[in-house]
Amino acid sequence: MGEIHYRKNKQITANQLAEVFRASGIRRPVEDIPRLEKMLKHADILVTAWDGEKLVGVARALTDYSYCCYLSDLAVDEGYQYKGIGKQLVNEVEMEIGEEAALILLASPIAMDYYPKIGFNRIENGYIIPRKR
């Protein structure tokens, strides 16, 4: 592994996004390329982590830049996990949104222990209307 470089709002393809999702183990609709294209198109913030030319991590967020920011994806290739890449991706998003906006996410059950380690506080006052597909 070389030095990891972080890039803000660098264009990536839906196929690259699908590949990092697959390599990370995160559950996303990786076979639905048009849906991934929409996910990229409508994101306000996209921070990527690169090992040379290889995309190894991604943080994707939706925000108003003044009150809240939803971190919709945080994915790091399993071969690059436990090296601080996820934490740095979150730090880059935090720098982008500033101090006025809260950073919010929904965690998968397997990641519940991870987020407190990188500075998130658990909240109990949330609700969701699940996706239909």
Secondary structure, 3 states (H helix, E strand, C coil): CCCEEEEECCCCCHHHHHHHHHHHCCCCCCCCHHHHHHHHHCCCEEEEEEECCEEEEEEEEEECCCCEEEEEEEEECHHHCCCCHHHHHHHHHHHHHCCCCEEECCCCHHHCCHHHHCCCCCCCCCCCCCCCC
